[in-house]
Amino acid sequence: MTTTPATNHDSSGESPRCERVIITGSAGFVGAHLIRELESHGHKVFTTDALPADASAASALPGYRQVDLRDRGALRAFVRDVHPDACIHLGAISYVPDGDKDPSTMLTVNIAGTVNLAEALRREAPDCRMLMVSTSQVYGPVTSIRAANVPIREMAPLLPLSMYAISKVAAEHAVSAYNGAYGLQTLIARPANHTGPGQTDRFVAVSFAKQVLAAKRGEIDEMKVGNLDSIRDFTDVRDVVRAYRLIIERGQNGQAYNITTNARVRIGELLDTIKGIVGADPKTTVDPALFRPSDASLRLDISRIREHTGWSPKYTLEQTLTDIIKSL
């Protein structure tokens, strides 16, 4: 991948670089936060997803058009009509268990969909900056060689284990190829787990919060949990979308960026914190369907994103969990 210095950015936040921004996968949890972040800093946002325009999750999105990432013609038409300065590619199947149930669809959407988008940008908006949102899961697990307390930098070998991580590594290679072969400006974001208000209860923090609140109201006697010994990073989604904005504004062409607070916590401790905020202590029972092997998230080095964009996390885990609970 080629690297060019970032251009100067107006520190006032007005007249931003990359004024017209497309967001793919905009109808999801992260999309809503990203739209607010971009619009509040002067960007004009255009959105797309696979949902019909009259669907409740899509009807209020700015500049929305229904486009399936697998539809090359529709993608090219959308990009041609918008002629964006930047594109933040959230669109993907991102729930890891979905990859185990239907790997073919996940690989098609996440890999072929990314290639289709890159091709549309190359053909219709060749000066556009494309931020491909990947995942820190591309680095693989903690091992005896890759200790949990040794920060991983972006140039570390990629060792994906799940279908989801495999699809993201392949998508990363694809956009890097478009950078090298065609000169498309590409950037890659590798966020750790992120959560916050608006996330679905398929994810652990929101699932726990909903169940503890239900117990406090007397609606359930006990709650279902998975492996409470797993260790995960939890970054606030509002910190993550601010990182995405700063990357398209200030990031250097061809670079990948880790995004995390490194706020690693045992899942059992996460549950205890939620119980403390809610003021309820329901009994727990392990649901085999929720159980994952005991493991730990890698610690990520975030010096690159700090140096290139000035980003640093603002939200504590307790504040994030408090805001999730208030939103339910």
Secondary structure, 3 states (H helix, E strand, C coil): CCCCCCCCCCCCCCCCCCCEEEEECCCCHHHHHHHHHHHCCCCEEEEEECCCCCCCCCCCCCCCEECCCCCHHHHHHHHHHHCCCEEEECCCCCCHHHHHHCHHHHHHHHHHHHHHHHHHHHHHCCCCEEEEECCHHHHCCCCCCCCCCCCECCCCCCCCCCHHHHHHHHHHHHHHHHHHHHCCEEEEEEECCEECCCCCCCCHHHHHHHHHHHHHCCCCCEEEECCCCCEEECEEHHHHHHHHHHHHHHCCCCCEEEECCCCEEEHHHHHHHHHHHHCCCCEEEECHHHCCCCCECCCECCHHHHHHHCCCCCCCHHHHHHHHHHHC
